[in-house]
Amino acid sequence: MDTIKTTSQLNYLKKALNSGAFVQVRRILNQGMPAAEVAHLLESSPPKARGILWNLIDRETGGEVLHHLSEEVSGEILNRMAPQELADVTADLDIDDIADLLQQLPDQVIQEVLISMDAQNRERVKAVLSYPEDSAGGLMNVDTITVRADISLDVVLRYLRMHPKIPAMTDNLPVVSRSGIVVGILPINKLLASDPTAVVRDTMDTDVFTITADMPEMEVARLFERHDLVSTPVVDEEGRLLGRITIDDVVDVIRDEAEHSLMGMAGLDEDEDTFAPIIKTAKRRSVWLFVNLLTALLASYVIGLFEATIDKVVALAILMPIVASMGGVAGSQTLTLIIRGTALGHIQDSNTRWLIRRELIVGLISGLLWASVVALIAVWWFGETTIGIIIALAVVINLVVAALAGSLLPGLLHRLNIDPAIAGSVLLTTITDVVGFMAFLGLAAIFYA
């Protein structure tokens, strides 16, 4: 029911905007419409309408809307804002969310925004910005309520009531020593259900998962998934509390990684704006179209080497796409599996050889099976046994090579600091095309010599 209501509301807003009913649009945007839905409306609008909508949003809710926007769309809006305006808009956001937004801006602009903030928030944001964006330190929120182990639960409750509000996603309170070292956590459910006269030391959990600030964000996500965490402390090398990471930030990491893998297969960025300007979109896509052109020219060059053989046996030209296509699909299956396994942390140095060996055997079995099928079809189609033998051998060779390439490419690209999700499919297609054509036409040249 809520989804239907939201969809109809968005459709109504778009119609009102097109008709110029800006007063009605402003009222709906700023009176009860969730920030996430406002952000969805902005991302669903072409650039001109998007600019109008943003100008109708009150600055009191603008920060929350920015937080829900994709990086590309929020970046465009941020770059048009003055430093003081940006500081005012983001004043009520969590520190980690402010840092996420600022990381999209040039260093000079970041410094100007920091100067515009109050001293406390400035130091907190600086603490988060000092860590890489894709690390636990870059994800953490420094707004954390801590307690000591030697006080009673009643004192903790009275201490909490002194705060105007408790940070979101607070399912436990880190328990720290005098030097700030995490010694345990006090779950909120234990705090509420236990005897108020009990001491924190006797109630807290000492078996606590802590995360170091330099841990990569995907390792953080795997830890949360494995142990069903809602929040967990972030510590330095000596175990001193720096902040905490909450499940909402981890969900963003998982979503971004999924979008990155999906969009990367097409050579696109995960934050690609659906309604980006024409010239900007064309420039981005031209890069990978150019790379694909080069790989296609390489495959065409290989075919050209066997022009005389193709002229002699026209059936070769008809059957060539089968060999390349079979290798491409088999290689993509292996490549996708390896990239996923790497992202989940399943693939380590200790099991890589076993996995490569397994994929080679699977490639060989698949090759023998489907080579037999393709050979029978080719013999039936052209009435010639030789063409069946040639295409069968080519299919087996290409599927084995495809399995090997799909297994090795992700690790090789990682070592070269190249993203396998983006470059892997392009390189794999080139390999399977070139090897497939070379094997098929090379064997034909030998058999028909």
ChimeraX attribute file (.defattr): number of C-alpha atoms within 10 A of each C-alpha:
attribute: neighborCount
match mode: 1-to-1
recipient: residues
	/A:1	5
	/A:2	7
	/A:3	8
	/A:4	9
	/A:5	10
	/A:6	14
	/A:7	13
	/A:8	12
	/A:9	16
	/A:10	19
	/A:11	13
	/A:12	13
	/A:13	21
	/A:14	18
	/A:15	13
	/A:16	15
	/A:17	18
	/A:18	11
	/A:19	9
	/A:20	11
	/A:21	12
	/A:22	16
	/A:23	11
	/A:24	12
	/A:25	19
	/A:26	18
	/A:27	14
	/A:28	16
	/A:29	21
	/A:30	18
	/A:31	9
	/A:32	8
	/A:33	14
	/A:34	15
	/A:35	20
	/A:36	15
	/A:37	18
	/A:38	25
	/A:39	21
	/A:40	16
	/A:41	21
	/A:42	22
	/A:43	20
	/A:44	16
	/A:45	16
	/A:46	14
	/A:47	15
	/A:48	8
	/A:49	15
	/A:50	17
	/A:51	14
	/A:52	13
	/A:53	21
	/A:54	19
	/A:55	11
	/A:56	16
	/A:57	18
	/A:58	15
	/A:59	17
	/A:60	14
	/A:61	18
	/A:62	21
	/A:63	22
	/A:64	23
	/A:65	23
	/A:66	26
	/A:67	20
	/A:68	16
	/A:69	22
	/A:70	17
	/A:71	18
	/A:72	17
	/A:73	21
	/A:74	19
	/A:75	17
	/A:76	13
	/A:77	14
	/A:78	18
	/A:79	14
	/A:80	9
	/A:81	12
	/A:82	12
	/A:83	20
	/A:84	14
	/A:85	14
	/A:86	25
	/A:87	21
	/A:88	16
	/A:89	21
	/A:90	25
	/A:91	17
	/A:92	14
	/A:93	15
	/A:94	19
	/A:95	23
	/A:96	25
	/A:97	23
	/A:98	25
	/A:99	25
	/A:100	18
	/A:101	20
	/A:102	23
	/A:103	16
	/A:104	17
	/A:105	16
	/A:106	10
	/A:107	11
	/A:108	8
	/A:109	15
	/A:110	18
	/A:111	15
	/A:112	15
	/A:113	20
	/A:114	20
	/A:115	14
	/A:116	16
	/A:117	19
	/A:118	11
	/A:119	10
	/A:120	8
	/A:121	16
	/A:122	16
	/A:123	13
	/A:124	16
	/A:125	22
	/A:126	14
	/A:127	20
	/A:128	26
	/A:129	21
	/A:130	11
	/A:131	16
	/A:132	17
	/A:133	16
	/A:134	14
	/A:135	18
	/A:136	28
	/A:137	30
	/A:138	25
	/A:139	30
	/A:140	27
	/A:141	27
	/A:142	21
	/A:143	17
	/A:144	18
	/A:145	17
	/A:146	20
	/A:147	20
	/A:148	21
	/A:149	22
	/A:150	13
	/A:151	14
	/A:152	19
	/A:153	24
	/A:154	18
	/A:155	15
	/A:156	18
	/A:157	13
	/A:158	10
	/A:159	12
	/A:160	15
	/A:161	11
	/A:162	9
	/A:163	10
	/A:164	7
	/A:165	8
	/A:166	13
	/A:167	13
	/A:168	11
	/A:169	12
	/A:170	16
	/A:171	16
	/A:172	22
	/A:173	22
	/A:174	26
	/A:175	25
	/A:176	19
	/A:177	16
	/A:178	8
	/A:179	9
	/A:180	17
	/A:181	17
	/A:182	24
	/A:183	20
	/A:184	26
	/A:185	26
	/A:186	25
	/A:187	16
	/A:188	14
	/A:189	10
	/A:190	15
	/A:191	21
	/A:192	12
	/A:193	8
	/A:194	14
	/A:195	13
	/A:196	15
	/A:197	11
	/A:198	15
	/A:199	19
	/A:200	25
	/A:201	19
	/A:202	12
	/A:203	19
	/A:204	22
	/A:205	17
	/A:206	14
	/A:207	9
	/A:208	15
	/A:209	15
	/A:210	18
	/A:211	25
	/A:212	20
	/A:213	25
	/A:214	17
	/A:215	16
	/A:216	18
	/A:217	22
	/A:218	19
	/A:219	16
	/A:220	20
	/A:221	20
	/A:222	16
	/A:223	16
	/A:224	20
	/A:225	14
	/A:226	9
	/A:227	9
	/A:228	10
	/A:229	16
	/A:230	16
	/A:231	21
	/A:232	25
	/A:233	29
	/A:234	26
	/A:235	22
	/A:236	16
	/A:237	10
	/A:238	10
	/A:239	18
	/A:240	18
	/A:241	27
	/A:242	23
	/A:243	26
	/A:244	25
	/A:245	27
	/A:246	20
	/A:247	17
	/A:248	12
	/A:249	18
	/A:250	24
	/A:251	14
	/A:252	12
	/A:253	18
	/A:254	15
	/A:255	13
	/A:256	15
	/A:257	15
	/A:258	15
	/A:259	16
	/A:260	19
	/A:261	23
	/A:262	16
	/A:263	17
	/A:264	19
	/A:265	17
	/A:266	15
	/A:267	21
	/A:268	19
	/A:269	17
	/A:270	19
	/A:271	15
	/A:272	17
	/A:273	16
	/A:274	12
	/A:275	15
	/A:276	16
	/A:277	11
	/A:278	8
	/A:279	8
	/A:280	9
	/A:281	15
	/A:282	11
	/A:283	11
	/A:284	14
	/A:285	13
	/A:286	11
	/A:287	13
	/A:288	17
	/A:289	13
	/A:290	11
	/A:291	14
	/A:292	16
	/A:293	12
	/A:294	13
	/A:295	19
	/A:296	16
	/A:297	13
	/A:298	16
	/A:299	21
	/A:300	14
	/A:301	13
	/A:302	19
	/A:303	21
	/A:304	12
	/A:305	13
	/A:306	16
	/A:307	14
	/A:308	10
	/A:309	20
	/A:310	18
	/A:311	11
	/A:312	11
	/A:313	14
	/A:314	10
	/A:315	14
	/A:316	19
	/A:317	14
	/A:318	10
	/A:319	15
	/A:320	18
	/A:321	14
	/A:322	14
	/A:323	27
	/A:324	24
	/A:325	17
	/A:326	21
	/A:327	30
	/A:328	24
	/A:329	16
	/A:330	23
	/A:331	29
	/A:332	21
	/A:333	14
	/A:334	23
	/A:335	26
	/A:336	20
	/A:337	14
	/A:338	24
	/A:339	22
	/A:340	16
	/A:341	13
	/A:342	14
	/A:343	16
	/A:344	13
	/A:345	12
	/A:346	11
	/A:347	15
	/A:348	10
	/A:349	7
	/A:350	8
	/A:351	10
	/A:352	16
	/A:353	12
	/A:354	11
	/A:355	14
	/A:356	19
	/A:357	14
	/A:358	14
	/A:359	21
	/A:360	22
	/A:361	15
	/A:362	17
	/A:363	25
	/A:364	19
	/A:365	15
	/A:366	17
	/A:367	24
	/A:368	18
	/A:369	14
	/A:370	16
	/A:371	25
	/A:372	19
	/A:373	13
	/A:374	19
	/A:375	21
	/A:376	18
	/A:377	13
	/A:378	22
	/A:379	15
	/A:380	12
	/A:381	11
	/A:382	12
	/A:383	12
	/A:384	11
	/A:385	13
	/A:386	16
	/A:387	23
	/A:388	22
	/A:389	20
	/A:390	23
	/A:391	28
	/A:392	24
	/A:393	19
	/A:394	26
	/A:395	30
	/A:396	26
	/A:397	23
	/A:398	32
	/A:399	32
	/A:400	25
	/A:401	22
	/A:402	32
	/A:403	29
	/A:404	20
	/A:405	23
	/A:406	31
	/A:407	28
	/A:408	16
	/A:409	20
	/A:410	22
	/A:411	18
	/A:412	13
	/A:413	15
	/A:414	11
	/A:415	10
	/A:416	9
	/A:417	9
	/A:418	14
	/A:419	16
	/A:420	23
	/A:421	22
	/A:422	20
	/A:423	19
	/A:424	24
	/A:425	22
	/A:426	18
	/A:427	18
	/A:428	22
	/A:429	24
	/A:430	20
	/A:431	24
	/A:432	31
	/A:433	29
	/A:434	22
	/A:435	24
	/A:436	32
	/A:437	24
	/A:438	19
	/A:439	21
	/A:440	26
	/A:441	25
	/A:442	20
	/A:443	18
	/A:444	22
	/A:445	18
	/A:446	10
	/A:447	12
	/A:448	12
	/A:449	7
